[in-house]
Amino acid sequence: MTYDDATSESTFASGLETPERDGALPTELTPIHEETEAAAEEVRLDVVPEATKHLDVVETVAHLRTGARERVAVPRKFRAAQLKAFERMMSRHEADFLAALAQDLGKSAVEAQLTELAMVRNEIKHAQLYLTEWMAAKHERMPIAFQPAVGKVEPQPLGLVLVMGPWNYPINNLLIPVVSAIAAGNCVVIKPSENAPAVSALIERLVPQFLDHRAVAVVAGGADVAQELLEQKWDHIFFTGSQRIGRLVYKAAAEQMTPVTLELGGKCPAVVVDGNWPAVARRLAFGKFTNAGQTCVAPDYVLAVGKAADELEKHLPKAIAEFYGKNPAASKDYGRIVNDASMDRLAGYLKDGEVVTGGEFDREKRFFAPTVLKNVDPSSPVMQEEIFGPILPIIRVANVDEAIDFIASRPDPLAAYLFSERPRLHTIFEDYVRAGGIGIGVAVLHVGLTNLPFGGVGASGMGNYHGKFGFDTFSQMRPAMAKTTVVDTLRAAYPPYGWAKSNLMHRIL
């Protein structure tokens, strides 16, 4: 869920600063001692250290590969203990995570809880509740021709996996896949983004204090470290980021024949036809301007059918003022843009339409006002790349067919939204719009549910996760069949094949 292209060219879903560590990694489960907790409480969030001595990539991967071979993370008790430790980490250091998110992205405590911490906690609790059920083998009935025999499908850990996270939701999008990987019994290397330095530093320091070093490690650094990580042999790579970086990850994974999950982005459309206009405007504004628009499933642009554009131009400014006041720069609930490069890119889009509301920005404070544009040319720059910021263009279309054709002419989005009270249009939209997820009458909220898969399609990614879907992503559904040799019931299948065997097999197969 990120727009890594908004950052420097060196961004590769990379890392952070870390304190020095002594010697080899420990080989026993690390208990939570009082002194460890005290050290964790001393994490400084106001200063990101300049020292960048991180874990050695090759050494760390080799260490965790040993853990994977020895199946240290496979037993159910181990998985349950790690999930419990994960839960303790999130609970005991909630204030630290909130402070780090505020420092990196200007997130308010309520927004951070809603979009980051609560989602991770819910994933942990969901995994704890269903872990035994997910791990259970499913026994399959064998056809008569194969009896006596038993068959089953049993989830097996993939082994050693790499999770590369983004900067825009640096806790949610990084740690939820880690929860899934741990629940599935894997060893995990976590790669945070250096573009959320306070969060990254905190994760790098806390994870070794709560999770077993044999099974989980955090490796940090820039593009060089990311490249070195991608040169290693993995059993799965889970990447969240931009399409540009996703292609590089996919290419590197192909060299090692490594399966991947790519959670990318794209220009998510919102088709607006009719409805309760104040409610429609509030839901669009909430989906678009949360995290200052830096959300991969945020409505990227609106296709307004008929007079819907007039209603949105009237009600969206009211919704924005209702959320953030007449001066969003003074609102404690409105976030900040990640860096100067993103500020400059967003400012360049203002010329691509007529400003309905917003348009103000302060580069030094990384503030960019919630902005709505009208009279936008579909061929203008703001309509070519994912905006990934608080600018919402409105494009007028004659009907829903034109809107669907417009969406189909562009790369598949991560999500697509329809606002209409007509059930027939709901069916048409779901049938003819290809997207990673669909929202009818609401935007963004589907990504917060543990019982729905989240993922892309086509250009917006491959694979999915959350809840059982994440467990399955990090598991091999391995078939197994057992058959006794006491009675050799397969003799009829062995050559030579005469008339009697042929007739028998024809009857039973």
N, C-alpha and C positions, 0 to 999 in steps of 0.2 A: 504494500500500500504506500507507494512512495513515488516521487518524481526525482530520481537520482540525477537526471540531467540538469536539474535546477542547481545542483551543486557543482563543485569543481570536477574537471575531467578525471581526477584521481579517485573519485568516489567509486567504490566497487562493493558497496554494502560492507564497509570496513569498520575500523575499530575505535580505539580509545587509549587513554593513558592508564598505566597500572603501576603499583608499587613493585619493588623487587621481591623476588621469591628465592628461597634457598634450595639448592640441590635438586634432586630428583623428586618427582611427584610421589606422594605417599601411596601405599598400596592397601591401606585399610580404611574402612568407613570412618569418616571424620566426625567425632561426636561434637555436640554443641556445648562447649564449656563456657563458664562465666566470662573468662578472659576473652574468648572469641566474640561473645556478644558485646562485650565492652568495646572491643576494637571496632566492631561493626558500627556501633553507635557514634564512633569518632569520625566517620566518613565526612570529609569536607566537601560541601556542595558549592561553596562560593568561589573556590579556586580549583581549576583543573590543572594538575601537575604537569610540568613540562617533560619530565622523564618519561620515556616511552619504551622501557625495557619490558617486553611482553614475553609470554611463553613461546618457546621455540616451536615452530610449526611441526617439523619432522619428528622431533622428540615427543611432542604431545600426541600427535596422531599415532605414533608407534605405541605409546603407553596405553591409549584407549583402544587401539586395535587388539592389544593383549587382553584387555578387559572384555572385549567383545568375543574373542576366541574362547576365553574361559567362562563365558556366559554369566558374568557376575551380575548383570542387570536383568537377567531373565526370570528368576524366581518371583512368585507373586509377592512374597513378604518384602523382598527388596524394592520392588516397584511401589508397593504401598508405603513403605518407609520413606522413599524419595519424594513421593507426592505429599506426604505429611510434612516433610522438611521444607518442601517448596512452599507449602501453605504457610508455615511458620515464617519463612523469609518474607513473604508478601505482607503478612500481618504485622510482624514486629518492626518492619521498616517502611510502613506505609507513609509516614511523614517524610522520610528521606526520598522516597519515590516521587511524592507530590512536589517537594521542593526542587528536585532535579528536573521534572517536567516543566515547572514554572520557569526555571532558569533557561532551559533549552528552547522552549516553544511558547512561553508565556501562557501556558494552560492554567486556567483557574482550577481550584481544588475540586469543584463539583464536576466540571467537564472531564478532568483527569480521572476521577473515580468512575464516571459514567462510561467513558470510551477506552479506558486503559485498565485500571486496577480491578474493577468489578468484573470485567470480562475474563481476566486471567484467573481470578478467584473462582468464578463460575465454572470455568473449564476444569480446574483442579477438583472441585467438589463433584462435578459430573463424572469425571474419570474415577474418582474414589468410589462413587456410588455404583458404577457399572463395571468396574475392573474385572471382577470375577466372571461376570456374564460375557464380557468381550473376549476374555482369554479362553473360554471354554471351547473345546472341540465340538464340532457339529457332526454327528454321526449320520451317515447316509445309508439308505437301504440298497442292498446289492441286487441286481437283476438275477433272475433264476439261473441263467446260464453261467453265472460266476459263483454261485453258492456251492458249498458253504464258504462264506467270506465276510469280513467286516470292512467297512470303509469309513473314513472320517476326513473332515477338513479342519485343520488346526492352525490358528494364527501363530506364525513364527516371527521373531524379531528379524529385521533386515540385517542388523549388525552394528556398524559404525556409520552414523549419519552426520551431515553438516547442515546447520541451520544458519542462514545469513539473513540478518534483519535490516529494516530500513530506519530512517530517522524520524519520519512523520508520526508514527505510532511506535516509538522505540521500545515500549514495554509490551503492549498488546501483540503486535505483529512479530515480535521476536520470541516471546516466552510462550505463547499459546502453542506453536508448533513443538516447542521443547516439552511441554506437558504431554502432548500426544506421543512424542517419541519415547519419553520415559515410560508412559503407560504401556506402550507396545514392547518394552523390554530392550530398548536399544541403548548403546553408548552414544553420547552426543557431544559434538564440538559446536559451541555457540559463537557466532561472529557478529558482534554489534556494529552499528555505524558510528564512525567518528564525528558525524555531523549532528549528533545529539550527545555531546561530550560528557555532560554531567550525568545523564542516565547511563551512558556506557561505562563510565568510571565506576558508578555505583554497582552495576551488574557484575562487572569484572571483579570487584572486591567481595561482594556478598555471596556469589554463587559458590566459590570454594569453601566458604565458611558453613554452608548449609547442605550442599550436595556432595555425594561421594566422588572423590577424585579419580577413582578407577573408571567411573562411568560418565562423568560430565566435566567439561573444561571450557573456559572462555579464552579465545584467542583474539587478540586485538591488533590493530595496525591499519595502514593505508592500503592503497591499491597493490603494492608489492606483496604484502602479506596475503591479501585476498587471492592474488595470482598464485602464490605458493600453495595456499590451501587447495585451490582448484586443481593443482597438479598432483595432489595426493589421490590415493585410491579410496573411494567412498562406496558405501552400499546404497546411499541415497543422498541427494542434495535438495534442500528446501530453500528456495530463494524468494524473497519479497523485494521488489524494486521496480525500476523502469524497464520498458521494453528494450531499450538499448543495452543496458547491462544484462538483462535477461538473456539476450542473444549470445553474449559472451560467455555467460555461465553455461548455457545449453551447449555451446560449441566445445567448451572445455570438458564438460561431462561426457560428451560423445566420444572424446579421445579415450576415455577410460571405460566406455560402455556403462556409464552410471545413470540410473534412472533419476529423474528430476520431478520436482513440483515447482512450478513457476507461478507465483502470484504477482501479476504485473498490473497494468492499468489500462488507460484508454479514455476516450471522451464519452462519458456516460450521458446519454440523452434523457431528457424529461419531456414527454409529450403531454401537453395540457389542453384539455377539451372543455371541461365544465366542472362544476362542483361548488362547494361552499368557499367562495373566493378568499375570505380571510384565513380559513383553515388551510387551503391550498398554498397560499403565500407563506404562512408560518412553516408548513412542512418543507417547502422548498428552501426557505431561508435557513431553517435548522440544518437540513442536509447539506446545504452548500457552504454555509459560513462557520460551522463548527470547525475548530482547529484552523481557523482563518482560511478555510477552503483547501487545506492541504490533506485531502482525503481521496483515496483512489476511487471510491464509489460515490463521491459527491456528484450531484447533478452538474455536468460540465457545461451544458447549454440547454435552453428550452426551445422546443418546437411548439409554438402556440397556434392552435387551430382557430381560425376566424377571429372573433372578437376577444378571445382569451388573452391576447397580447395586451389589449387595452386594460383589461381587468388586472393583469399582473403588474403592469406599469403603475397602476393606481395602488395596489395593495402590498406589493413587495416593499416599497419604502416604509410603509406603516409597520410591517412585520419586523423589519430591521431595527427601526426605532424602538419598537416594543421590546426587542431582545437586548439591544446594546445602548439604548438612549440616543439622544440627538447628537452626542459626540462619542462615537465608538472608541476613540482613542483614550477616553477616560474610563471605559468600561473594564471592570475586573474580570468580566466573563468573555472577553474577546482576545483571541490569541495573537501571536506575532509570526511574521514570516521568518523562515529559517536562516536566511543569509542575504548578503548584498546582491549576489547573482540572481536570486529569485526576485528580489525587489526590482532590479533593473528589467528583467524579463517581463514582469507583470506591468510595470509602468509603460512599456512599449506597446502593450495591447490596448491602452486607453484610446489610441487614435483610430482603432478599428470599428468604432461605433459611437453613438451619441449617448452620453452619460445620463441615465435616468435618476440615479442616486449614487452617492459615494464619489469615487475618483480621487480622493485625497490620500496622500501617503507621506510618510516621514522615513526616509532611508536610514537615518542615524538610529532611530528607535525601532526600525523594522516593522513599522505600522503601515498597513494598507487597508483602507476603509472597505467595508462591504459595498460592492459596486455592481450595479445593474446596467447593462448596455442595451440599446435598441438600435434599429436600422443597421444591423450588422450584415455585411456581405459574407455569404458562406465560403467565399474563396479567400477571405482575409486571414492574416496570420493567426488571430485568436481562435479561428476555427480549424486550424491545421494540426495543432499539437495539444496534448492534454494541458489544460490551463494550470491546474494544481495551485490554485490561489483563489482569493475572494472576488472573482469577476464572473458574473453570470450574464452571458449574451442571450437575448431573446430574438428568435427568428420566426417570422410569420409564415405559416403554411395554410393552404386552402382547406385541407381535410386530413384525416388520419392516414389515408392511403399515401398521400404525398410525404407525410412524416415517416412512415415505415420505409418507403423507397429511399428517403434521405439517409436513414440509419443503415439500410442495407448496402448503400453505396460506399460506406466507410468501414474501417477495420472493426471487428467485433468488440464491443465494449465489455467492461467487467460487470456492469449493471445497466439496466434500462428501466425507466419509470413511466407510468401512465397515470394521469389524473383525470378521471371521468367517473360518473355515476351510472354509466350504461354498461350492463353486464355483457352485451354482445361485443362491445369494443374490448372488454377485458379478454375475451376468448380470442378475438382476432389478434390482439397485441401479443398474447402469450404464444399463439401459433406461428406468427410470422416474424417476430423479432428474435434474432439470435444474440444472446448475451449470457454472461456468466450467471447472472441472477436477475430476477424480475421483481419490481415493486409496483403494486397497484394501490394508488391513493396514499402512498408513503414512500419516502426515500431513505436509504442507508440502513434502516433498522434491521433488515434481514441478516446483516453480518454479525449481529450480536447474539444470535441464537445458537445454542449448543446442539440442537436437534435438526438444524438445517446445514447442508454443506455450503462452504464458501470457497469459490474458485472461479477461474476464468475459462474462456473458450477462445480458440483461435489466437488472435494477436494479444488478447488480454490474459493469456496464461494457460496452464494445463494442470490437472489434478485439483484436489480440494481437501479441506480439513474442517475442523471443529467437531467436538464430540466423537462419536463412533467413526465418523468419516476420517478424522485425523488418525485415530488408532489404526484404521485399515490402510491409510496411506503409508504408515511406517511398519506395516506387517506384510509378510508373505502368507497368503492363504494356501498353505501346503496340504496337498492331498496325501493320504496314506491308506494302503490296503494291506490286509493280512489274510492269509489263507493257509490252512493246515496242509501238511504233506502226508499225514497219516493215510488219508484216502486220496489217491491221485485222480481227481475228477476232471483234470485237463487232458487226459489221454485222448479223448475224442477230438481234441484240437490239434493233435500232433500229426505230422505226415507219417506214412503215405495216406492220401485221401482217396478212399474208395467210395462206392455208391452209398454204403450204409452211413459213413461219417458225414458225407455231403448231405444226405437226407436229414440226418439228425440235427445238424447245425442249421439247416434251412428252417426246421420246425421250431427250434428254441431261440434263435437269434432274431 
